[in-house]
């Protein structure tokens, strides 16, 4: 068979040799091959992949290219990433995935995880925004070293907020709209209304991921986010300490009540390695996050050590994931890869279950 003899159907059939690493089937049967057009020795293949720059989906795309290359034709690959929840897509047009970062209690490093997760996803090549919904403790601007006031421009007769860019991330926070020393003394309805307005007023443009840093606990603000935003999935942060684990369990149950997928549990401050003697110290206990993930049947996304470089980076406005000499940087890079993969599995499974006949 020559390259001129390859038809769309022939190539689609060849792609059945490409397996999805998580769905236990091939990508054609799973409905992940949208369109194939073979014309004048070139094949244009559109894949239904939902997590841009996720390692597993990059591997799928590379395998598709290899199989198509075996036919001797040129290959043009593209991915169509539809919005996850079409009923709410108008709230954040152009945002492909919304990842909520939550914790059952304060003081577990949730905002640190949110900032470094966002930066880690951007380092993988994704277009990323970071929304600081922790209205009572908006620390994201300091952690990113920015105090830039958001610009406002008029689009189609409506004022839209242009989020400033810090470390390659589009950032929006109540902390950018108030003076540094002003306390945020808002009753629940005021906080809810403020966030709801911001959801519709910020011009995010096209994003692969919007990371939303939620306040700790299970209050009005968290419910507002879950009710108004098309959240793809949640990353839940805990420490190994039993008190934190108990609160985290309640947070996970909240997501279940709102039918929000939990991407997994992250155990922060899991251990401290003494820089002087090299001994490891489990200051907050050990394996609390892993045990919780097993108990509630959600993925365990890994552990992050207690590292002074994380604190220094947050104070200096430099995410530790960007510090190549910091030992914790690799742990955050791995976390970003795992989260992206979990988003991809959710999106591809959703595609599989909503595609009639799988093709």
C-alpha positions, 0 to 999 in steps of 0.5 A: 500500500502506497501513501496515496492509498492510505484512507482516513478509515485505514489510518483510524484502524491503524490507530487502534494499536495505540492504547490509553494507559488508564482506560484499559482500551485503545484510543479509537475505541475510547473515542479519543480520535476526533477527525482524520483527514488524509489529503495529498500525502498529509494526515491531519489527526485531531485527538480528544485529549483534555489535559494539555502537557500532561505526561501521559497525554504527551506520550499518547500523542507521540505514539499516534505520531509514530504509528502514523509515520509508519505509513510514510505520510506526513502527520499534523497532530492537534488536540481539541479540548472542549470545556469540561462542563458546558452548562457553566462554561460561559462563566470562564470562557476559554478556560479548559480546566479548573483545579481547586486547591483545598484544605480542611484547616489552615496552616497546612501549606495550601496556598504554597501548594497552589502557587507551586502547582500553578508554576509547575504546570506552567513550566510544563508549557501550559497556559496557567492562571491562578485565582486567589479565592482565599479572601480572608487571607489573600497571600498569593500576591506576596508569594508571587512577588507582585503588587501590580494593580489589575488593569480594567478595559472595556470590552463590548461596552463592559468593564473587564479586569485584566489580571497581572502576570507574575512568573508567567502566571495570570494572577487575580486576588482580592489582595491586589485590590486592597491596601496591604494593611487593610483587613478583610472584614466581610460577612459571608454574603459579601465575600460570596458576592465579591467572588461571584462578581470576579468570576465574571469580570476577570478576562482570563483569555485562553487557559489550559488550567486555572488553579483556584486557591480556596480558603481553608475549611468548608464555608460559604466561599468554598460552596460559592466556588463549587456552585458557580465554577466548572471545577474539573477536580480538587487537590486536597492538602493535609499534613501527616498530623491526625488533627489535620487529617480529620479536618481534611476528611470532612473537606473531601466529603464536601466535594462529594456532596457537590459531585466534584471530583477529587484528583487526590490528596497531597501530604505537605510537611511530611518530613524534615531532613536536618541540613547539619546532620542529615537525620530525618525527623517526622515532626508532624507524624508520618503517612497520614495523607496516604492513610487518608487517601486509602481510607476514602478511596481517592488517589494519593498524589505524594508527599512534600517535605518540610523545607526551609527553602519553601518558606524563603521562596514564599517570603521572597516571592519566588516559587520554590519549584522555580529554584533549581537548587532546592531539593523540594523543587523536584517534588513540586514538579512531580506533583504538577505532572501527577495532577495533570495526569489525573486531570487527563484521566478524568477528561478522557474517561468522561469522553469515553463514557459520553461517546456513543459506541466509543467512536 
